[in-house]
Amino acid sequence: MRKVFLLTLIVLLSISSCKKKDSSYSLTISINNNGTVNYESGKYPEGETISLEATPESGYRFIGWDGEDLESPTDENPITIFMDSNKSIIANFVNIDNPDYSDMGFWADEIYSSIDWDLENNFSSIVEAFVKDGERHGVDVSHVLENDLKFELVEEIPGAKANAPGTCWKNRVSINYVSSTYLAEIESLKKGAYGYSNGIRYDGDVPSIFKTMWHEFGHDILNLGHTCGDGFIMNGSGGCEPGIVASGGPHSWFSNDNKRSIRYQVKILFEGVGQICYQNGCENYSGDNADDYCNAQN
């Protein structure tokens, strides 16, 4: 009897050892707003290559993919996913006639979503976000949080909607903004903008006021001058060659086109790629109080 039991046990163990381990991974697909994806959430075999395609419903546009398991956000459609691990992907759609980018792309970013846009009463919030943005691009400007921080609405700034009178001063960060423009931009914060290039529409989910503030912080904190690069945040309000994408032109969190990608433009702003330091540095501005970060980095 004992021999029969042992033989049965050996057979059962042999069968158990022959069972294949689970060689599949989970694909989780989330959808923002009205549209569909050609695959459903579920388990797929390890090593399988999947082509995900997003299709907007009538009245909507597909603006891009993102998710913690994508190397970077992208507006490519379809995209190819290789199942070598669990994947979590988000397909983002926006209403064409009444766009609202809440909780998508730029507005889902940990740093940018933390900004309190009541700049009159909480200016430190956006300065802190700029400092954190610098940190993730390898730039430490945390000293500015100890400065005198001042945001002021004014009736008019000739030729501009904002300026940085605190440029080159290391003991203050000061931004002036035309009040009528500020109020209008706050009113339409998450509505974005769009434009056309060679007859093809492109969406801009990044608010204009964000690019203006990063432009002015580029002056005030990084001591950068105006540029004329395609899509550069530090472009001036005029004087560039025709066809150059303005700093305030529609930019997107999802774009793969560097001149329209806000992620790329912020990256080169902090890294100094193609940027210009103020002529002669800051020594002509504020003497012993000069904070010539830009020339120190170049």
PyMOL commands that set and color helices and strands:
alter all, ss='L'
color gray80, all
select helices_A, chain A and resi 2-18+105-108+112-114+123-136+142-146+179-187+189-191+208-220+262-271+283-289+293-297
alter helices_A, ss='H'
color red, helices_A
select strands_A, chain A and resi 24-32+35-37+42-45+49-52+54-56+60-66+79-82+87-95+148-154+162-163+172-178+193-197+200-204
alter strands_A, ss='S'
color yellow, strands_A
deselect
rebuild
show_as cartoon
